[in-house]
């Protein structure tokens, strides 16, 4: 039976069921519920904008976007966004999804913390960012109704979400601070990791090996 939340259907497919199971097993409840809200909010924003998008691809993009914060999938040599993007691409290719749509999902996850640029790309890319921005930053809060918001939060609660998601971000990236250069996540480490000093673009240029 198809699950519907706030008039948004969760695709009733094997791909979606296995993606849900993978994320449930790998993440804490906070991240699982956040990821589901990203799909739901992104779907509603896409519908309001009249965008045509593939619900399965958007679902995997939303569900996998924070996998790089988890102990199972995080690495220490690249941005956490790329961890999730790489796993999503592997997952989709293993399920017979073509290279081009798999790359679209990779891009959606890899760019979900990059302001504005994703919004000018494929609908699935744009809507992962729309969902993340709404749930984490409150951008577009009034673009959906109070009733829609209440129904989604009832299905996927967010107790103490602001503090808890910041703690999850910190835990997932504190061992690779250099990957936050030029990235909004540098703000997180500056607030919560003693001794962290964010990279400075001007200092990098002036301190490069070029003599002139």
VOBA-1610 file (N, C-alpha, C; in pm, whole numbers, padded with zeros to 5 digits, always signed):
BEGIN
Unk+00084-00120+00000Unk+00000+00000+00000Unk+00087+00125+00000Unk+00055+00219-00087Unk+00135+00340-00099Unk+00117+00429+00023Unk+00229+00475+00079Unk+00226+00565+00193Unk+00215+00708+00142Unk+00125+00786+00201Unk+00106+00925+00162Unk+00114+01013+00286Unk+00195+01117+00277Unk+00210+01213+00387Unk+00189+01352+00330Unk+00095+01425+00384Unk+00063+01560+00336Unk+00043+01561+00185Unk-00030+01463+00135Unk-00064+01451-00006Unk+00058+01425-00095Unk+00168+01382-00035Unk+00287+01343-00113Unk+00303+01192-00099Unk+00309+01124-00210Unk+00326+00979-00207Unk+00473+00941-00194Unk+00499+00843-00109Unk+00630+00778-00104Unk+00625+00669-00209Unk+00711+00673-00311Unk+00703+00573-00418Unk+00707+00430-00362Unk+00613+00349-00405Unk+00601+00212-00356Unk+00677+00120-00448Unk+00811+00127-00440Unk+00897+00047-00526Unk+01004-00022-00443Unk+01063-00125-00499Unk+01170-00195-00430Unk+01289-00103-00406Unk+01322-00020-00504Unk+01434+00073-00490Unk+01414+00164-00369Unk+01296+00220-00355Unk+01267+00310-00244Unk+01267+00234-00111Unk+01211+00114-00110Unk+01209+00035+00013Unk+01350+00002+00059Unk+01437-00034-00034Unk+01574-00069+00004Unk+01655+00055+00044Unk+01627+00168-00020Unk+01693+00293+00019Unk+01652+00330+00162Unk+01524+00315+00191Unk+01475+00346+00325Unk+01540+00257+00429Unk+01549+00129+00400Unk+01609+00034+00494Unk+01756+00067+00518Unk+01829+00098+00411Unk+01970+00131+00424Unk+01990+00251+00514Unk+01911+00356+00492Unk+01927+00478+00570Unk+01883+00457+00715Unk+01777+00383+00736Unk+01733+00353+00873Unk+01842+00282+00952Unk+01911+00187+00886Unk+02014+00109+00954Unk+02140+00191+00979Unk+02172+00284+00890Unk+02299+00355+00897Unk+02295+00480+00983Unk+02176+00542+00996Unk+02169+00672+01060Unk+02096+00667+01193Unk+02115+00773+01268Unk+02036+00791+01389Unk+01897+00840+01349Unk+01796+00823+01436Unk+01660+00866+01401Unk+01652+01012+01357Unk+01730+01099+01419Unk+01731+01240+01381Unk+01755+01258+01232Unk+01858+01190+01179Unk+01895+01205+01039Unk+01793+01136+00949Unk+01742+01022+00992Unk+01639+00953+00913Unk+01516+01042+00894Unk+01465+01096+01004Unk+01344+01178+00995Unk+01372+01306+00916Unk+01487+01365+00935Unk+01526+01483+00857Unk+01528+01451+00708Unk+01584+01338+00672Unk+01596+01301+00531Unk+01459+01279+00468Unk+01370+01217+00541Unk+01234+01198+00489Unk+01164+01333+00473Unk+01183+01423+00568Unk+01123+01556+00554Unk+01179+01629+00433Unk+01307+01611+00405Unk+01367+01675+00287Unk+01295+01629+00161Unk+01266+01499+00152Unk+01192+01450+00035Unk+01053+01513+00029Unk+00984+01516+00140Unk+00847+01566+00141Unk+00842+01716+00112Unk+00928+01791+00178Unk+00931+01935+00152Unk+00975+01964+00008Unk+01077+01891-00039Unk+01122+01911-00176Unk+01013+01880-00277Unk+00936+01775-00251Unk+00826+01739-00341Unk+00721+01849-00345Unk+00686+01902-00229Unk+00586+02008-00225Unk+00636+02134-00295Unk+00762+02168-00275Unk+00817+02286-00343Unk+00818+02265-00494Unk+00853+02144-00536Unk+00855+02115-00679Unk+00716+02122-00740Unk+00619+02068-00669Unk+00481+02072-00717Unk+00434+02216-00731Unk+00464+02300-00632Unk+00421+02439-00636Unk+00486+02515-00751Unk+00608+02474-00788Unk+00678+02540-00897Unk+00645+02480-01033Unk+00564+02375-01033Unk+00528+02311-01158Unk+00642+02233-01221Unk+00734+02183-01138Unk+00848+02108-01189Unk+00811+01961-01210Unk+00863+01903-01314Unk+00847+01760-01337Unk+00974+01690-01290Unk+00959+01601-01194Unk+01076+01535-01137Unk+01046+01388-01117Unk+01153+01310-01109Unk+01141+01166-01086Unk+01136+01143-00934Unk+01022+01097-00881Unk+01011+01081-00735Unk+01114+00985-00676Unk+01147+00877-00747Unk+01246+00783-00695Unk+01383+00848-00683Unk+01422+00922-00785Unk+01553+00987-00781Unk+01557+01094-00672Unk+01450+01170-00660Unk+01446+01271-00554Unk+01450+01204-00417Unk+01382+01092-00403Unk+01380+01021-00275Unk+01520+00975-00237Unk+01591+00912-00331Unk+01726+00865-00299Unk+01818+00983-00269Unk+01805+01091-00345Unk+01886+01208-00317Unk+01861+01262-00178Unk+01734+01270-00140Unk+01700+01322-00008Unk+01746+01227+00103Unk+01724+01098+00084Unk+01756+01001+00189Unk+01905+00982+00209Unk+01983+00993+00102Unk+02127+00968+00111Unk+02208+01095+00137Unk+02145+01211+00141Unk+02224+01334+00138Unk+02311+01353+00262Unk+02274+01294+00375Unk+02356+01307+00496Unk+02424+01176+00537Unk+02430+01079+00448Unk+02497+00953+00483Unk+02644+00975+00520Unk+02704+01079+00463Unk+02845+01107+00493Unk+02870+01150+00636Unk+02765+01173+00712Unk+02781+01204+00854Unk+02786+01079+00940Unk+02753+00964+00883Unk+02740+00842+00962Unk+02873+00769+00977Unk+02885+00693+01084Unk+03008+00618+01108Unk+03036+00518+00996Unk+02931+00461+00939Unk+02948+00358+00837Unk+02999+00414+00705Unk+02955+00531+00667Unk+02984+00582+00533Unk+03080+00700+00527Unk+03113+00758+00641Unk+03198+00877+00634Unk+03344+00840+00615Unk+03411+00923+00539Unk+03555+00913+00521Unk+03619+01036+00585Unk+03750+01044+00580Unk+03816+01161+00638Unk+03895+01239+00535Unk+03885+01198+00408Unk+03968+01261+00305Unk+03887+01341+00203Unk+03757+01357+00226Unk+03677+01435+00133Unk+03554+01490+00206Unk+03486+01584+00142Unk+03368+01645+00201Unk+03260+01540+00227Unk+03186+01561+00335Unk+03084+01462+00371Unk+02977+01450+00262Unk+02952+01559+00189Unk+02853+01555+00082Unk+02893+01452-00024Unk+03021+01442-00052Unk+03069+01349-00154Unk+03057+01205-00106Unk+03074+01183+00024Unk+03053+01048+00077Unk+02912+00998+00043Unk+02813+01080+00074Unk+02674+01042+00046Unk+02647+01030-00102Unk+02703+01122-00180Unk+02683+01120-00325Unk+02741+00993-00386Unk+02860+00955-00343Unk+02923+00834-00396Unk+02840+00711-00365Unk+02789+00702-00242Unk+02711+00585-00204Unk+02579+00580-00280Unk+02517+00696-00300Unk+02392+00700-00377Unk+02414+00652-00520Unk+02521+00696-00580Unk+02550+00653-00717Unk+02575+00503-00723Unk+02650+00450-00629Unk+02673+00305-00625Unk+02541+00230-00609Unk+02459+00278-00519Unk+02330+00216-00491Unk+02242+00215-00617Unk+02233+00326-00684Unk+02146+00336-00802Unk+02198+00250-00916Unk+02326+00253-00940Unk+02382+00170-01048Unk+02361+00022-01018Unk+02374-00017-00893Unk+02353-00157-00855Unk+02209-00200-00872Unk+02118-00103-00874Unk+01976-00133-00893Unk+01931-00111-01037Unk+02026-00101-01128Unk+01993-00093-01269Unk+01954+00044-01320Unk+01974+00146-01239Unk+01948+00282-01284Unk+02063+00327-01373Unk+02033+00397-01480Unk+02133+00438-01577Unk+02232+00538-01522Unk+02343+00553-01594Unk+02450+00641-01549Unk+02405+00786-01537Unk+02329+00834-01634Unk+02290+00976-01632Unk+02201+01010-01513Unk+02094+00935-01486Unk+02017+00967-01366Unk+02095+00946-01236Unk+02184+00846-01234Unk+02266+00827-01115Unk+02357+00946-01091Unk+02409+01004-01199Unk+02494+01123-01187Unk+02412+01244-01142Unk+02286+01250-01184Unk+02200+01359-01138Unk+02184+01355-00987Unk+02162+01236-00933Unk+02149+01222-00788Unk+02282+01252-00719Unk+02392+01207-00778Unk+02524+01240-00723Unk+02539+01391-00710Unk+02504+01461-00815Unk+02516+01607-00815Unk+02424+01671-00712Unk+02302+01618-00700Unk+02208+01673-00603Unk+02264+01667-00462Unk+02327+01557-00428Unk+02381+01540-00293Unk+02510+01620-00276Unk+02597+01613-00375Unk+02726+01681-00365Unk+02710+01833-00350Unk+02604+01888-00408Unk+02587+02034-00407Unk+02484+02084-00307Unk+02434+01996-00221Unk+02319+02039-00139Unk+02354+02143-00034Unk+02483+02166-00007Unk+02522+02273+00084Unk+02581+02392+00010Unk+02570+02393-00122Unk+02622+02502-00204Unk+02506+02594-00240Unk+02501+02714-00186Unk+02385+02800-00209Unk+02364+02837-00356Unk+02241+02840-00396Unk+02191+02896-00522Unk+02218+02813-00646Unk+02339+02764-00666Unk+02372+02695-00791Unk+02280+02577-00818Unk+02251+02489-00720Unk+02163+02376-00749Unk+02025+02417-00799Unk+01980+02534-00762Unk+01846+02577-00799Unk+01833+02604-00948Unk+01946+02611-01018Unk+01946+02634-01163Unk+01976+02506-01241Unk+01968+02394-01172Unk+02002+02267-01235Unk+01878+02179-01248Unk+01897+02051-01275Unk+01786+01958-01293Unk+01691+01962-01173Unk+01563+01937-01194Unk+01467+01946-01083Unk+01506+01864-00961Unk+01557+01743-00981Unk+01594+01660-00866Unk+01709+01724-00787Unk+01800+01789-00857Unk+01910+01860-00791Unk+01856+01977-00712Unk+01773+02056-00778Unk+01717+02175-00714Unk+01633+02139-00591Unk+01556+02032-00602Unk+01459+02003-00496Unk+01521+01936-00374Unk+01632+01866-00389Unk+01704+01821-00270Unk+01749+01944-00191Unk+01805+02042-00260Unk+01847+02165-00192Unk+01729+02239-00133Unk+01618+02250-00206Unk+01499+02316-00153Unk+01453+02249-00023Unk+01452+02116-00022Unk+01409+02044+00097Unk+01503+02064+00215Unk+01633+02059+00188Unk+01732+02081+00294Unk+01721+02222+00348Unk+01713+02319+00259Unk+01708+02458+00303Unk+01584+02485+00389Unk+01472+02425+00351Unk+01350+02447+00428Unk+01361+02383+00566Unk+01409+02258+00571Unk+01411+02186+00698Unk+01519+02236+00793Unk+01635+02272+00740Unk+01747+02311+00827Unk+01751+02461+00851Unk+01731+02539+00746Unk+01749+02684+00755Unk+01618+02762+00761Unk+01509+02696+00731Unk+01382+02766+00730Unk+01357+02848+00605Unk+01442+02832+00503Unk+01423+02904+00377Unk+01304+02843+00304Unk+01206+02925+00271Unk+01085+02874+00207Unk+00982+02824+00307Unk+00998+02858+00433Unk+00907+02811+00539Unk+00761+02842+00506Unk+00737+02959+00454Unk+00600+03000+00423Unk+00557+02962+00283Unk+00642+02891+00209Unk+00605+02847+00075Unk+00511+02727+00080Unk+00503+02663+00196Unk+00405+02556+00215Unk+00312+02597+00329Unk+00199+02534+00339Unk+00100+02577+00437Unk+00132+02526+00577Unk+00071+02589+00675Unk+00086+02542+00813Unk+00038+02398+00826Unk-00070+02366+00757Unk-00126+02230+00764Unk-00029+02129+00705Unk+00031+02159+00591Unk+00129+02068+00529Unk+00247+02047+00623Unk+00295+02156+00679Unk+00410+02148+00768Unk+00377+02063+00889Unk+00260+02085+00947Unk+00220+02010+01067Unk+00205+01861+01037Unk+00150+01826+00922Unk+00134+01685+00887Unk+00268+01616+00870Unk+00362+01686+00807Unk+00494+01627+00785Unk+00569+01610+00917Unk+00563+01709+01003Unk+00633+01700+01131Unk+00565+01597+01222Unk+00436+01579+01209Unk+00368+01475+01286Unk+00418+01337+01246Unk+00441+01318+01117Unk+00490+01189+01068Unk+00638+01170+01096Unk+00713+01280+01091Unk+00858+01276+01110Unk+00899+01389+01204Unk+00892+01363+01334Unk+00912+01469+01434Unk+01052+01526+01433Unk+01063+01647+01487Unk+01193+01713+01495Unk+01216+01770+01635Unk+01222+01685+01739Unk+01245+01734+01876Unk+01387+01790+01890Unk+01396+01913+01939Unk+01527+01980+01959Unk+01613+01972+01833Unk+01549+01983+01718Unk+01619+01956+01593Unk+01736+02051+01569Unk+01719+02178+01597Unk+01827+02273+01567Unk+01957+02233+01636Unk+01948+02207+01766Unk+02070+02170+01840Unk+02121+02032+01801Unk+02029+01939+01780Unk+02071+01803+01749Unk+02133+01790+01610Unk+02083+01863+01511Unk+02143+01853+01378Unk+02280+01919+01378Unk+02296+02026+01455Unk+02430+02087+01465Unk+02528+01990+01530Unk+02482+01914+01630Unk+02568+01813+01693Unk+02604+01704+01593Unk+02507+01663+01510Unk+02534+01560+01409Unk+02633+01610+01305Unk+02618+01735+01263Unk+02713+01793+01169Unk+02854+01793+01229Unk+02864+01838+01353Unk+02995+01847+01418Unk+03061+01710+01428Unk+02985+01612+01472Unk+03039+01477+01487Unk+03084+01419+01352Unk+03010+01452+01247Unk+03040+01393+01116Unk+03156+01457+01043Unk+03195+01578+01082Unk+03302+01647+01007Unk+03421+01689+01091Unk+03415+01669+01222Unk+03524+01719+01307Unk+03658+01654+01279Unk+03657+01532+01222Unk+03782+01463+01193Unk+03840+01497+01056Unk+03775+01588+00983Unk+03825+01630+00851Unk+03801+01780+00831Unk+03854+01860+00923Unk+03825+02004+00920Unk+03869+02072+00791Unk+03973+02019+00728Unk+04022+02083+00605Unk+03921+02075+00492Unk+03826+01981+00500Unk+03727+01968+00393Unk+03618+02075+00401Unk+03622+02158+00504Unk+03521+02263+00516Unk+03567+02395+00455Unk+03684+02396+00392Unk+03733+02520+00330Unk+03634+02566+00223Unk+03589+02691+00235Unk+03495+02744+00140Unk+03355+02686+00152Unk+03323+02626+00265Unk+03201+02547+00282Unk+03127+02600+00405Unk+02995+02600+00401Unk+02917+02648+00516Unk+02946+02569+00642Unk+02994+02446+00629Unk+03019+02365+00749Unk+03136+02417+00830Unk+03216+02506+00774Unk+03320+02570+00854Unk+03259+02648+00969Unk+03141+02704+00947Unk+03071+02776+01055Unk+03043+02683+01172Unk+03006+02559+01142Unk+02975+02463+01247Unk+03098+02436+01332Unk+03210+02406+01268Unk+03332+02374+01344Unk+03381+02496+01422Unk+03364+02615+01366Unk+03408+02735+01438Unk+03329+02753+01568Unk+03204+02715+01567Unk+03121+02726+01686Unk+03147+02616+01788Unk+03177+02495+01741Unk+03170+02379+01832Unk+03302+02303+01850Unk+03405+02334+01774Unk+03533+02263+01789Unk+03639+02362+01837Unk+03681+02351+01963Unk+03782+02444+02016Unk+03911+02438+01933Unk+03966+02554+01904Unk+04093+02561+01832Unk+04080+02557+01682Unk+03962+02531+01631Unk+03945+02529+01484Unk+03963+02669+01429Unk+04038+02676+01319Unk+04056+02803+01249Unk+04019+02782+01103Unk+03920+02853+01057Unk+03873+02833+00921Unk+03979+02877+00820Unk+03981+02808+00705Unk+04071+02847+00598Unk+04034+02983+00542Unk+04133+03056+00497Unk+04111+03190+00444Unk+04156+03194+00298Unk+04064+03220+00208Unk+04091+03219+00065Unk+04201+03318+00027Unk+04198+03436+00087Unk+04300+03538+00057Unk+04437+03490+00103Unk+04444+03430+00222Unk+04573+03380+00271Unk+04627+03269+00183Unk+04539+03184+00130Unk+04583+03077+00040Unk+04647+03136-00085Unk+04583+03237-00141Unk+04639+03301-00261Unk+04773+03365-00232Unk+04778+03446-00126Unk+04902+03518-00096Unk+05014+03426-00050Unk+04978+03311+00006Unk+05079+03220+00056Unk+05114+03108-00040Unk+05064+03111-00163Unk+05094+03005-00259Unk+05240+03008-00302Unk+05282+02904-00372Unk+05423+02892-00413Unk+05461+02984-00528Unk+05363+03049-00588Unk+05395+03139-00699Unk+05478+03258-00648Unk+05588+03291-00716Unk+05675+03398-00666Unk+05619+03538-00686Unk+05536+03556-00789Unk+05491+03691-00819Unk+05353+03719-00759
//
